[in-house]
Amino acid sequence: MIARAVRERRTTAPRATVVTPQRWWIALTAALALAACSGGSHPDTYAKGTHVLEACCEHLQGGGRDKCLADVPRVADPGAANTATNQQTYTCIVDHFTCDPATGHATQPSAQAQYDCIEDLQ
């Protein structure tokens, strides 16, 4: 009789309790928070910011479009583009940029919001 109980105990899965789902919930929440902080929202804000600025220029025609695209600030060194300071700066651009299709540049309130965000970084 005792041998049968011991044998069953080894093969029977333990009963799920409240503690197990709570532990899974905590682990899942921590993993999601880690993913969000490590770059889920803005993986490469320099590339995204440059793309947003170029897309705004696409509203223009002819020489105005070409000049606008030439005026988009670029960083030649990929290492410099990925520095924390540069990524934070371009996060401000991505988060606050609103295109004025008539000019191919940021609207005045958008430009001010970008400037304020960049100033807050310092």
RAFENBEL-V691226 format. One record per residue. N is the residue number from 1. RES is the residue in one small letter. PSI is psi in degrees with one decimal (* if undefined). NEAR is the number of other ideal C-beta (glycine too) atoms within 10 Angstrom. D_FIRST is the distance of its C-alpha to the first C-alpha in Angstrom with 1 decimal. Layout:
N:RES:PSI:NEAR:D_FIRST, N:RES:PSI:NEAR:D_FIRST
This chain:
1:m:-48.0:4:0.0, 2:i:-38.7:6:3.8, 3:a:-38.6:7:5.4, 4:r:-40.0:8:5.2, 5:a:-40.8:8:6.6, 6:v:-43.1:8:8.9, 7:r:-42.8:10:10.0, 8:e:-38.1:9:10.8, 9:r:-37.0:9:12.6, 10:r:-30.1:6:14.8, 11:t:-17.7:6:16.0, 12:t:130.7:8:16.4, 13:a:143.2:5:19.8, 14:p:148.8:7:20.3, 15:r:133.2:6:21.8, 16:a:131.5:8:25.5, 17:t:178.9:8:27.2, 18:v:-30.4:7:30.8, 19:v:-43.0:8:31.1, 20:t:-51.1:11:30.6, 21:p:-34.7:10:33.4, 22:q:-41.1:10:35.6, 23:r:-41.2:10:35.3, 24:w:-41.1:10:36.1, 25:w:-43.9:10:39.1, 26:i:-44.2:10:40.4, 27:a:-42.2:10:40.1, 28:l:-43.7:10:41.9, 29:t:-42.7:10:44.6, 30:a:-41.4:10:45.2, 31:a:-41.4:10:45.5, 32:l:-39.5:11:47.9, 33:a:-41.0:11:50.0, 34:l:-41.6:10:50.2, 35:a:-38.6:11:51.3, 36:a:-38.4:10:53.9, 37:c:-26.0:9:55.3, 38:s:11.2:9:55.4, 39:g:14.8:11:57.8, 40:g:-39.4:11:56.4, 41:s:-40.8:12:59.4, 42:h:77.9:15:62.2, 43:p:-45.4:10:61.2, 44:d:88.0:14:64.9, 45:t:-24.5:23:67.2, 46:y:-49.3:23:70.2, 47:a:-42.4:14:69.8, 48:k:-41.7:16:69.0, 49:g:-42.4:24:71.9, 50:t:-41.1:19:74.3, 51:h:-41.8:13:73.2, 52:v:-43.5:18:73.8, 53:l:-41.8:23:77.2, 54:e:-39.6:13:78.1, 55:a:-33.9:12:76.9, 56:c:-37.6:21:79.3, 57:c:-25.6:21:82.2, 58:e:-14.9:13:81.5, 59:h:-19.7:15:83.0, 60:l:165.0:18:86.4, 61:q:150.9:8:88.8, 62:g:-135.6:7:90.9, 63:g:-31.9:8:92.0, 64:g:-39.2:13:90.3, 65:r:-45.7:14:86.9, 66:d:-42.5:12:87.7, 67:k:-42.0:12:88.9, 68:c:-45.8:19:85.9, 69:l:-36.5:15:83.5, 70:a:-27.4:9:85.5, 71:d:-8.5:11:85.2, 72:v:123.0:15:81.3, 73:p:135.7:11:80.4, 74:r:149.1:9:78.5, 75:v:120.3:14:77.1, 76:a:-34.7:6:77.8, 77:d:117.0:8:75.3, 78:p:-31.0:8:71.7, 79:g:-40.2:8:70.5, 80:a:-34.1:11:72.6, 81:a:-27.3:17:71.5, 82:n:8.7:14:67.9, 83:t:155.7:13:68.6, 84:a:-40.4:7:67.0, 85:t:-46.0:10:70.4, 86:n:-41.7:16:71.4, 87:q:-40.2:19:68.2, 88:q:-40.7:15:68.5, 89:t:-45.6:19:72.1, 90:y:-21.1:26:71.3, 91:t:-40.7:19:68.4, 92:c:-41.3:20:71.2, 93:i:-49.0:23:73.2, 94:v:-43.8:20:70.4, 95:d:-28.7:14:69.3, 96:h:1.8:18:72.8, 97:f:128.7:20:74.9, 98:t:124.4:14:76.6, 99:c:138.1:18:79.0, 100:d:102.9:14:82.6, 101:p:-23.6:12:83.3, 102:a:-32.9:9:87.1, 103:t:-21.1:14:87.1, 104:g:12.0:22:84.0, 105:h:178.8:18:83.1, 106:a:149.6:21:81.0, 107:t:161.5:15:82.2, 108:q:-48.4:10:83.8, 109:p:-35.4:10:80.9, 110:s:-44.6:16:78.4, 111:a:-40.0:16:80.4, 112:q:-41.3:12:80.5, 113:a:-38.9:18:76.7, 114:q:-46.3:21:76.1, 115:y:-45.9:13:78.6, 116:d:-40.9:11:77.0, 117:c:-44.9:16:73.5, 118:i:-38.9:16:74.8, 119:e:-36.6:9:76.6, 120:d:-23.1:9:73.4, 121:l:-29.3:10:71.7, 122:q:*:5:74.2
